[in-house]
């Protein structure tokens, strides 16, 4: 008798080998310790630190839930029930960009109708819910829109769409926001990208949009580099071509940019067949106007299995990635692991619920929120990590 426990993992067809002697009815030192969770059934989430509000696209109901991060955080889970709801056409809204200047949340309805909702966060937040019941304004983009991202400097929203996810709509947010909806009937510009390109991130510093080609069924392994100076809400002249293509790992998905360290982090999913990685790209030499550094082999850091989304704590530069196949969140010190410094590229893991996907950081509450999709979902809640 070795006291060893073997557990099959359906999500990635692996077997976990556990020390049963260190985790049994009387010994708990070797047991997995997931972060506490609350029974909020959310798909993707977005945090607004200005109003201490967490917005969550409901997995089960046609609504966006409004949750107070002042009463729902790592030190207090008693106030995590939604305080209001925003009506949506379908469940599972893709929550994305928050525009602080216009108090606007952009969220797409991923059904075939293809719209992006324009939500007023000044009148619908955890403290003020008067405006939550009103149906938000919308802008038509195309079938099955993805998560919107924003470049606040050019007032541009980018959102992928299409039956094969091979288009990106380019929206002028200056005339389509919560305060001014006069331009929401516009015809957005269009960027053509390879099929099954999902998840985007923006470098405001270099005015660049990065878009990962996940691929299906064949694996993608590239990131499209798009010049935002010539492809934005008011200038579509450069939308017809990509500035460059960067090579990363197989099935790349989420990404995040740190403009302070000139670094793009890209999660390589590998379809769960191998441990995931984060590719580290130097955005100072690989961007929309300077592409010489795009054509090289980029360093990569091993993280958990089947990573999906990536986010950064703007206060500390710490990077978080949801590991769908590991039921965990990988945590990386961005100050010591970036495009010019790799001495601190060791990762930590925070165990969470099964099938983690969505990720948001409440800097005021210093709390990380992670949506767990298994069995209709929950939200894991834990304290942000120190650098």
N, C-alpha and C positions, 0 to 999 in steps of 0.2 A: 504494500500500500504506500503510494507516494503522496497522497493527499492532493493530487493534481486534478483540476477541473478543466474539461474541454468544452468549449461553447462554439457552435456554428453561428456565423454572422451572415444573414441572408442578403444584406445590402451590398456586400462585396465578395461573397463566396470565400471567406477565410475562416480560420478556426483560431479562437483566442485560447491561450493556455494560462490558467490562473492557479495561484497557490492557495488551495483550499484551507491549508493550516493557518494561514494568516487572515482568512476571512470566513469565519463560521459563527455559530451562535454565541460563542464566548470571546472570540478574537476579531476585532474590527480594523486593526491597523492596515491590513492589506485590501480592504474593501474599497470599491469605487465610491467616490463622494461627489455626486453631482450637485451643482448649484441648486438652491431652492427654486421652485417654480410656482406660478399661479395659473389657474384654469381659464386663461383668456385665449380664445381660439383665433389666433392671428396668422396671417400669411406673411406679408412684408410689412415693415414698420419704419417710421421716421420720427425723430425727436426734434422738437423745437425748444431750444434752451431759453428763448426770450419769454416764453409763456409757461415754462415747466410742463410741456405737453408731449405725450407720446401718441402718435396716430398709428392705428393698426388696421390693415385691410382684413376684414373678417373672413375666415376660411369657410364659414357655414352660412352666413347671412349676407344679403346685398347691402352692405353698409361698411363704413369706416368708423371704427371705435375710437373714442377720445378718452385718454387716460391721463391722470395727473401724476407726473413724476415727482411732485412735491409730497404726495402721500403713497407713492409706489416706488420704492427704491431698495437698495441692498440692505438697509437697516430697518425697513418697515414694509411688510407685504400686506398690511391690513387694508390699504386703500387702493388696491389695484383694479377694482371693478370699473368698467367704463362709466364716465359721467355723462356722456352724450353719444349720439351716433349721427353720421352723415349718410344720407341715402345715396346708393350707387346702383347702377343697372344690374350688376352681378356680384357674387361673392369673389373674394380673392383679388382685390385691386392691387395693382403694382404701384406702391407708394415710392415716390422718388424725391425730386428736388424741392427744397424749401428756399424761397426767395425772401430774405430778411427785409430787403428794401421795400417790397410791395406787399409783404405779409401774405404770401401766396404759397400754397402747397400744390404741386402738380402730381397727379396720380392717374394712371391709365387704367381703363377697363379693357382687359385682355381678350374680350370676346371678339367675334368677327366684325362687329359694327365699327370698332376701331376709333375710340375717342380718348382724349386726354381731359381730365376734369381739372378745373381751376377753382381751388378752394380758398376761401378767405379765412386765414388763421387769426386775423384781428378780431373777428366776430364769432369765431368758433374755435375755442381752446378750452383748456381745463378750468380756467377761471371765468370765462365768459362763453356761454353756450347758446346765446340768443340766435346766432346765425347758423347753427348746425343743421336745423331741420330743412332749410331751403336747399333745393336741388342746385348743385354747382353749375356754373357755366362750363361749356365743353368746346373743344376744338377737334375737328375730324382730321385724322392722320392716315389711317389704313388698318387693315385687318391685323388682329392679334398684337397690339402695341406692347412694347417692353417697358422697363422702368425708365422714366424721364430723368435726364441729368441737366444741370444748369451751368452755364457760364455767366456769372453775375456781371462781369466786366462788359460783356457785349450784349447782355440781356437776351441770351439765346437759350432755348430749350431744345435738346436733342433727344429723340425717342425712336428706337428701332421698331420696325413693323414688317408685315408681309407674311404670306403663307409659308415661305421658306426663310423668314427672318433675314432678308437680304436687302432691306432698305432702311435708311435713317431719315426721319422727318426733321427739318430744321425750322424751328418756330421762332418768330419775333415775339419775345415775351414782354417787350416794352409796351406793346399795344394789346397784349392778351394776358392780363393778370387780375388779381382780385379787385384792384382799384379802377382798372380800365379794361373793359372787355370789348372795346370797339373793334379790335383787330382779331378777335377769335374766329372770325369767318375766313381768315386768310388761307391761301393755298401755300402750304409750307414748301420750302426747298427740299430737294431729295438727294441723298448720297447713296450710291450703289456700293454694296459691300458683298463679300462672299456669303453664300447661304449659311444659315444658322450662326449668325453673328449676334451675340447677346452681351449685355452688360457693358457699360461704358464708364469712363471717368474723364475728368477735365483737368488740365493744367491751366489755371488762370494766368500764371506767370508767363507761359510760352504761347498761350492762346491755342492750345492743341486738344483735340478730342482723340481719345484712345478707345478702340473697340475690339474686343476679343472674339475671334472666330472659334466657337466651340466645335462646330462640325457635327454632322449626323447623316448616315451611320458611320461614315469614315471619320476618323478623328481630325479636328482642326489643330493647328499648332502655330497660329500667327495672331498678331495684333495689328489692326489697321491704324495708321497714324494720319490724322486729318488736320489740315491747316485751318484753324478757326478764323484767321484773319481774312481769308477769302471765302469762307463758308460759314456764315452766321445769319442771324435773323434779318439783316438788311442787305447783305451781300452774298449772292449765291454763285458768283463767278467761278469759284474754285471748288464747288461741290461735285463737279463731274469727275474728279479723279482723286486718288489717294496720294498723299505726299510720300508715304513710304509704307513698308510692311516689315515688322519685326518678328523674328522667330522666337517662340517660347516652347513650353512643354505641351504634351498632348491634352486635348479637350480643355483649353483655357476658359475660365469663367469670370468671376468677379475680379475687380481691380480697385486700387486706390492710389491717389497721387499725394505726395508730400512736397509742396513747392519750396519749403524751407531747405530741404536736403536734395532737391532735384531728383526725386526718386519715384518711379512707378512700380508698384507691387502687383503682380498678376498671379492669380491662383490657378495652378494647373491641376485639373481634376483627375486625369488619367482614367476616367470612367470607373474609378474605384478599384482598378486592377492592380494598383501599386500605391505606395504612400504618396500623398500629394506633395506639391512643392510650390514655393513662391518664387517666381522669376523677378529679378531686380534689375530694372532698366534705368539708365541715366537719362533723365528728361532734358538735361542741358545739351546733350549731343544727339538726342533722338527725339525730335519734335517736328511740328508742322513746317518750320522754316529751316531747321538745321537737321539734316537726315543722315549725316555721315556716320553717326554712332548707332544707327538702327540695324546695320548689317554686320552683326557680330554675335558670338555666343555669350549669352548673359548668365551671370551666376544665379544659382537657385538654392533655396533653403528648404530642407525637408520638413513637412508639417504633417497633419493628420490625414486620414483617408477621405477621398472625394470632397475636397474643399469646394465651396460654392461662392460665397460672398465675402468681400473684404471691406473693412472700414478702419478709419484712423481716428484716434482721440486727438482732436486738434490742440488740446491743452498740453499733452505730454508727447505726442508723436508716436505713441504705442499703437501697433498694428494688431488687428483682430481678424481671424478668418474662421468662418463656420465650417466645420468638418462633418459633412452630411453622413459619411460612412463610419465615423468614429464616435458619434454622439459627444462631441467635444468642440471647444473653441481653441484654436492655436493662438498664442500670444507672443509677439515679437517686439523687442526694444528697437524702435526705428531710429533712435539717436545713435545706436551702435551698430545698426545693420541697415545700410543704405547704399546708394550708388558709389559713394567714395569711402565708406568705412564698413568693413565686414568682420571686425574682430568680435562683435557681440551677436552673431547670427544664430545663437542657440534659442530654441523656442520652448515655451511652456505650454501646458494644456490645462484648460478648465473643463471638467466634465459637466455636461448639460443633459437635457432630455434627448429622446430619440429623434433622429432625422432633423437636426438643426438647420435652419435656412436663413431667415431674416435676422438682421443685426442692426442695432441702433445704440448710440452712446448718449446718455444724458449727462453732460459735463457738470451741470449744477449739482445734481445728485450724486455725481461720480459713480454712476451705475451703468452697467452694460445690460441690455435687454436682447434676448435671443429667442426667436420663435422656433418651437419644436413641433413638427408636423405630424408625428405619429399619433394615431388614434384621435384625430380631430384637433390635436394641437394643444399646446400650452406655451407659456412664456417663462424662460429661465431668467433669473435676476441675480446678478452678482456685482461686486465692487470692481471698479476699474483698477488695472494693475499699475504699480509704480514703474517708471522707466527702468 
